[in-house]
Amino acid sequence: MPLVSVIVPIYNAEKTIARCLANLVHQSLTDIEILLVDDASVDGTLSILEACEREFPEKVRLFRQMKNAGPGVARNLALKSARGSWIGFVDADDMVDVSMYEKLYKEAVRTDADIVDAAFYREAKDLALQQITPDMAGKLTAEKKSLLIASGGYTVSKLFRKDLLLSMSDLFRPVYMLEDMDFLIEAVARARFVASIPEVLYIYKETRDSLSSDPDLMKFYASHLGAMAGIYDRLKRLADYEDYRMAAEYAMIVMYSEAVESVARLMPDEEVAVTMIEQAIALYQATIETDLSRNPFCMNPDKMDHKMIHNIEESLKDPRLYFRNFH
């Protein structure tokens, strides 16, 4: 049985998938399986995946979805068949270092962690980042858990204990964008111990064809409100929610801010825009209990946070005036 299962959801990735797979099939960790899920691609992706499975039958398992359903559904499908005790996720347009899963696995075993994180490189911004820094590693206190929940991060830079994922209330939401945000936050909320490797092992490519760069306003709006509701629905069920509620609310506040500002800037029809903003306000009022001025995560000295808080207050006060301020 493999030690680690790596899941790759794939849709129309004929330009990037061969590059992605090259380092996955040659990982220095030999006890590994690569679960490829073709999400009803209509280009040449499937033939590349089939060739990879034929060449590496001992490592690669290919799954097909006959109808395009998004990366969340694809990941859920593979998770049901994953045989490893540890789970990793990779996006089809990204790259991993050939030593990534050996290093993450060894650190997971050494520390008995539930989640192990590596640094990642955002190519488009020429920026290296890590969510779980060495000073955050170890047993998760309420303070550490709050900081990690508020800081965001990437599912793909991490290795997860499969038992942790199976304990969660839900897996990935069946959507096309931000499908993993509430998933990652719940995983952190449920984890008892985390570890990190301060080394760049994941390269986030941000290709123009990827879902994360999709300019569709309605999809952007719905995905952000969906993530906001998902965070609340998942965490509200947990017994220790009050310990990190303000951090969770900050994560939801960021989603709200990005959703309503995108509508105010990009929706040309005022009535439609105001209706959409009012829908977002209703969700905000149903999920956010703490005033912005009393949430310590909103008091970041960063000027962008101050601007965000001001915009949120304006939108809550008068959605129509808020819209008109952008036009």
N, C-alpha and C positions, 0 to 999 in steps of 0.2 A: 504494500500500500504506500502511496506517496506521502511524504511528510507535509508538502505544501501544494495547494491547488491555486493556480492563477487563472482568473476569469477575465476574458477579453470580449466585450460586446462589440460587434462590427457591423457597420452599415455603409455601403458604397465607399470603401476605403482602399480601392485598388492602387491608389497613388502612394499610400503610406504603410499598408499592412505588412508588406514584405520586410521593410526596414524595421518595423516593430517586432515582428516574429523572429528576426535573425538573432537578437540578443536573448529572447525568451527561450528558444529551443536549445541555446548553448549556455544556459545558466550553469555556474560552477556547482550549484546544488543539484546532484543527480537524481535524488528522490523527489521529483517534482512532476506535476501534470499540468498541462496547459489546456484549459477549456475554452474553445473558440465557439462563439455563438453568432452565426450569420443571421442578421435581423432583416431577412428578405431583401438582400442587396439586388440591385438591377444592373450593376456594372460587372466588371470582371472579377470582383472580390471572391466569389464562391470558388472559382477554379483555382485561385491562389491558395485558399484555405484547404481545398481537397488535396492539392499537391503537397502541402505541408503535412497533412495528416498521413499521406502515403509514405512520405520520406521519414517521418518520426512517429511511427505508430505506437511506440512504447511510451511516448510522452504526450502526444497531442490527441485530443478528443474533440470532434466537430459536432456541433448541434445546429439545427436549422429551424428558423421560425418562418413559416410560410407567409405570414402577414407582418408587415413592419409594425412594431409595437414600442420601440424606444429602448434605450439602454437599461432602464430599470427592470423591465420585464425580462430582457435578455440575461441580466445578472441573476435574477431570481431563478430562472430556468436552470442555469449552470449550478447555482448553489445547491439545488436539490440533488444533484448528481456528484457533487464534489466529494472526493474520498480522503483528502488531506485533513489533518487536524488543524492546519493553519490556512488562512485564505488571504490571497492578494488580488488586487484589481488593477488592470491596465487598460487605458484607452487606446483605440486602434491607431491613432495618429501620433502617439507618444513613443518614447524610448526608455528602456531601463538599462542600467549597467549590468554586465554579465555576472557580477558578483552580488547583486542586490539581494536576492532571496536567500542565499547562503548566509550573508551577514545579518539579515533581519531574523532569520530562523535561529541562528546561534545565539543572538542577543535575547530572543524570546525564551529560549531554553535556559540560558544563564540566569536570567532575572525572574523567570516564571511570570512574565508580564502577560496581560490580556491584549495589549496593542503595542506594536513597536513601530516607530516612525523614522523615516530617513529624510534628509534634506532633499529638496527638489529645485530644479532650475527652470524658471519661466523664460523661455527663449525670446519671446516677443519683447519683454521688458528688460532683458539682460539682468535678471535678478535671481539670486539664490535665497531660498527661505526654508524655514523649518518650523512646523507648528509646535511639536513637542521638543523643546530644547532640553539639553542635559540637566539644567536646574529645575525643570518641571518633571523630570522622570522620577519614578519611585511610586510609593503608595499615594493614591489620590485622596488628598484631604478635600474638604469642601471648597477651600480657597483655590487649590490647584485645579479642581474640576471646573470651577467657575471661570477661571482664566482661560482654560482650554476651550470651553464652550463658547465664550465670547470672541475668541481669536479666529474662529473658522478653521481653515485647513483643507487638506485634500485627502479623499479616501484612497487615491491611487498611490500615495507615497508610503502606505502603511501595510503591515501584516497583522491580521486579526486572528485571535483564537476562535475556532469555529464554534465552540460551545457558547462563547459570548454572543455571537450573531444569532445562534439558534434560540437564545433566551430572550431575544428582543420581541417587542409586540408586533412589529411588522418588519419587512425587509425593505426593498426599494419601491418607491411609488411608481406606478405605471405611466410615467410622463417622459418628456424628451429633454427637459432642462432642469437643473438643480434637483435632480431625482435623488441625489445622495446627500444633500445637506442635512436634512433631519435624521437620516440614517446614521451619519457620522456623529452627530450630536448625541443621539441616543446611545450609540456605542460608547462614547466617552462617559456619558452619565452612568452607564451600567458597569464600566470597568473599575477594577479595584487597584490595578497596578499597571503602569505604562513604562516604556523604555524608549530610548532614542539612540540613533547613530548619527552624529554630526558630520555627515559626509553626503555629498550630492550623489544620489543613486538613481534619481528619476528625472527625466527631461520632459517638461511640459511644452509641447510644440505649438499649440494654439494656431492650427492651420485655418485658413479662411473658409474652408468648406466644413469645418466642424460645427456641431450643434451649439457649442458655447459661443460661437461668433454669429449665430443666426440673428438678423436684425428685425425679425417679425415682432411687432409691438405687442400684439395680442398674446402671442406665445410667451414673450418676456414677462408681461403683466401676470398672466395666469401662473407661470412657473414660480414667480416670487411670492404671490399670495398662497400658492400651494405649499411652498416650503415653510412659510410663516405658520400656516394652520398645522402642517405636519409636525413642526417642532413642538407646538403647544399640545397637540393631541398625544404625542408620544411621551413627553416628559410629565405632563399633568398626572399621568397614571402612576408615576413612581413615588414611593413613600418619602424619599428625601428631596422632592422637588423644591421645597422652600429653601433648601441649602444653597441652591444655585439658580433660583428663579430669576433674579435680576440679570444674570448673565444670559439666560435663555431669552428673557424679554429684550435684551439688547440685540441679540441675533435676530429676533423677529422685527425689531424696530428698523434695523438696517434693511431687511427685506421690504418692509412697508415703504420706507423712504425711496428706495430704488424704483419700486413699482409706481408710486404716485408721481414721482418726478418724470419718469419716462412718459407717462400719460400726458402730463401737463406740457411737456416739450414737444411731443411727436404726434399727438392726436389732434387733427385739424378741426374736428367738429366739437364745439364747446359743450353741447348737451350730452353727447356721448362721453366726453372726457369727465364731466362733472358726475355723471352716473357711475362711472368706473371708480372715480376717487371716493365717492360716497360708499361704494361697496367695500373698498379697502378700509375706510374709516370704521365701518361696522365690524369688520374682522379685528381691527386694532382694538376697538373698545371691548370686544369679547375675549381678547387674549392678554392684553397689557393691563396690569393692575397698578403699577407704580408710576407716579408722575415722572416725567423726564428729568426734572430738576433733582429728584431724589435717587435716581439710578446712578451709582458711581461709575458704571461703564460708559455712561453718556457724557461724563465730565472729562473726557480725554482732552488734554491741552492742544491736540492736533486741530488746526483751523478748519479742516474739512469736517470734523465731527461737529464743531460749533455751527457750521453752515447747515449740516444735515439736520441738527436739532431745530434750528430756526425754521427751516423749510417744513419740517414735520408740524411744528406748532402752527404755522400759517395754514397748512392744508387742513388741519383739524378745526381751525377757527372758521374758515370760510372757503370751501372747495372752489367756488366760482371765482372769487378774487385770486385765489392761489393760481388757478389756471390762467387768468388774464395777466398775471404778473410775468408770465413766460411768453406773452404774445403782444 
